[in-house]
Amino acid sequence: MELKPTKPLSGFIELLPVAQRFVDVCAARMLGVLRTAGFSNLDLPAIERAEVLTDKDNWDEIETQMFLFQKGDTKMGLRYDGTVGLSRYVAGHLNDLTFPFRASQFSKRYRGERAQRGRYREFYQMDMDILGINTLSTNYDAEIISVIQRTLNSVSDFIGENYVRVGSRPFWDALFDYLGLNSAQKKDVFILIDKRDKMGDQDFAEGLSDTLKNEKLENEIKSVFINGYSNFVKKSDKLDAAINELNDFMKKLNDFGVKNADIDLSVTRGLAYYTGLVFEFKLSTYPELGTVAGGGRYANLSEKFSKTKIIGVGAAIGFSRIFVALIEAGKIDLSKFESPVVAAVLPMGDVAVSFAMSVVNALRDENIATVACLDTEKKFKNQIEYADKIFAKYSLIIGEDEVNCQQITVKNMSTGDQEKMSLRDAVKLLKTEQ
Amino acid sequence: MELKPTKPLSGFIELLPVAQRFVDVCAARMLGVLRTAGFSNLDLPAIERAEVLTDKDNWDEIETQMFLFQKGDTKMGLRYDGTVGLSRYVAGHLNDLTFPFRASQFSKRYRGERAQRGRYREFYQMDMDILGINTLSTNYDAEIISVIQRTLNSVSDFIGENYVRVGSRPFWDALFDYLGLNSAQKKDVFILIDKRDKMGDQDFAEGLSDTLKNEKLENEIKSVFINGYSNFVKKSDKLDAAINELNDFMKKLNDFGVKNADIDLSVTRGLAYYTGLVFEFKLSTYPELGTVAGGGRYANLSEKFSKTKIIGVGAAIGFSRIFVALIEAGKIDLSKFESPVVAAVLPMGDVAVSFAMSVVNALRDENIATVACLDTEKKFKNQIEYADKIFAKYSLIIGEDEVNCQQITVKNMSTGDQEKMSLRDAVKLLKTEQ
């Protein structure tokens, strides 16, 4: 019989235990920050109705981007982000939630597109959103940025420093108005701006030229990427309002304790959702990872689900994008995560198993991570080798002698020192290693 | 424009924040037990190749049970349990893992079948497996049962006491041999035994009669459900071996500190995987939940993926089945989980925001769960109401006075007492509430 393949599908992540422990430690720290910031964790379905996932009817096209399937008459698919489910959930629970509502999500998302280097088809993102009904102070935009930074800082021993760049959708709206673009041009130019990073300067310039056919206008737009808003101060009330909002916001970020924040009008965050200020985080030490977190403000989150206007500010941290990429690039010293085990209990022969298991239970009761090595027919040498291989800090050796005097030989696996002691003393010693 | 539906698809779970917090607390405690027992958490892909999920070629039939889809030429689907992925993963990493290898998984699984009451199409299970190459002591079977019981005990304040029933596949093999059944009869009778719980006694008797057409044989088999193995002691060496193994194992469970364990030969755990002892846990207080955890020993876990023989003992806890069912039945007092928030910081007007945010940051630095109420245009009354609605234990009120003297008015939300104090004293007070 032919054996089945053991590799996961391309674009799917599975880690060895040591790497998984590292990732779990990072997740726990980051989720702790979100809890401390009063966010309620939501765990929404991974499968949504197709009509919830998209407005489009062109299934062939959509199917290249999503995992879609049909059960009975119902078309459905796997979520590609956290926002689509949140917008449905909040609209369905308007009377069950207190607003402003703080929601966090840490869940797997799915992209059906062909896997590329560094692009996963299943990956974790960590979302946080603050939602208000009809109104929500931009103070919360600043707070979200502060919380993302705290979250990233909680793992700075692995990922180093982070910085944030803030852009403004209203600035571009005001600029397009000021330059007198028609609505088709506005849309096309905005798409170009959004893709500029990926296109490169030359393609961007050509795209602008194709769309605008007006060198003066093209140069005005290009100037933003060189001089920021400086050419556009006091050109129109709308431009000034957008520029002032941005400058006030940067002061607020400073008040809120955010470090390494600057304006960058090239930050636009795509076409969907966002309507106000937008922001992106990168890592100073690992710029090659690109944007590791991003978000912004949306004027009407749940408009497709409810007549109630839900204003929000939200962001997602590319959890897998950061940590799996750093592991793959060999940037993480995983040796600290080699073992979850403090004690390996080694009974020598069947006669010792019962006492050994009472020791195991006593250690586990004290939250001391303990592995029982219960293949009692194995030689002492093999048992100790096993304890060594699983990186146990201590081996607790239990033979007939130990059973008779109800004591344990405790061996420190790094120094090799060993000593016979009571269970009580063993617990006391091992607790200091937790 | 018609609004889209806000309810999740039928059979999919989504909880309100208060219920989610309860579930998260239970998961954290149970995962803590598994960590303490030295299990390595694995996070495997939710999507597997169809050929990994099943050997069958009858897609129409399988599609009624699974979520399947195709990308390019590749048929794939969502996992329905944790074992199928584990068997692939272990076979692919034989040289990367140390055996006996302890793996735990806490992940969503998917069933494509039509949703019924209490049956979910997306649900969590918590798996634990101990795997050996070529050999694995049955001591580990006892340890797995001990660990499951510790895991369930860690949430006994919510789910009460648990008990375990142990069955034996070798007993039935020996009995069928002793009774002289042919191999078609063996298979059919075993299917009947496995479905007996759902069929009821009468259908079971009729099924036996149809298959065996021999009243004496039928009565011998029925006697097991009344008298256990007592009619079959000293009838054949194979029967005696199975009975002795079971009795020795029950002694071992006692040595390992397992409570409320008994033999029950009607426990069989279906047709797949298991080849040795099998077991099921139920809850004494909530028998209506049925089996809440179950598992057993399998002789060759990864035979479809590797020529190396991997013997294992494994179990799954029906996490959603327990906790979502208890929430839905109103059996959980969720009032303890009403809020994750210790402090609501309430700045009165824009002038207070900057100082308020420095207070928020200081509290969060101390891991005090803190919500900032930053809609500064809202009236004091609305702010306090909000703090009350989110069940904050304390409100920290910061107006112009407080900013000027750099102090905070701290209001205990349950007693209504309030006092002006320094940030340092506020931190000291609030830390005791964590």
Interface residues (C-beta under 8 A of the other chain):
Chain A: M1 L3 K4 P5 T6 K7 P8 L9 F12 I13 E14 L15 L16 P17 Q20 R21 V23 D24 G32 V33 R35 T36 A37 G38 F39 S40 N41 L42 D43 L44 P45 A46 I47 E48 R49 E51 V52 F67 L68 F69 K71 G72 T74 M76 R88 Y89 A91 G92 H93 D96 L97 T98 P100 R102 A103 K108 Y110 G112 R114 R121 E122 G132 T135 L136 S137 N139 Y140 A142 E143 S146 R150 K252 D255 F256 G257 K304 F305 S306 K307 P340 V341 V353 S354 M357 S358 V360 N361 R364 N367 I368 A369 T370 V371 A372 C373 L374 D375 T376 E377 Y386 K389 I390
Chain B: M1 L3 K4 P5 T6 K7 P8 L9 F12 I13 E14 L15 L16 P17 Q20 R21 V23 D24 G32 V33 R35 T36 A37 G38 F39 S40 N41 L42 D43 L44 P45 A46 I47 E48 R49 E51 V52 F67 L68 F69 K71 G72 T74 M76 R88 Y89 A91 G92 H93 D96 L97 T98 P100 R102 A103 K108 Y110 G112 R114 R121 E122 G132 T135 L136 S137 N139 Y140 A142 E143 S146 R150 K252 D255 F256 G257 K304 F305 S306 K307 P340 V341 V353 S354 M357 S358 V360 N361 R364 N367 I368 A369 T370 V371 A372 C373 L374 D375 T376 E377 Y386 K389 I390
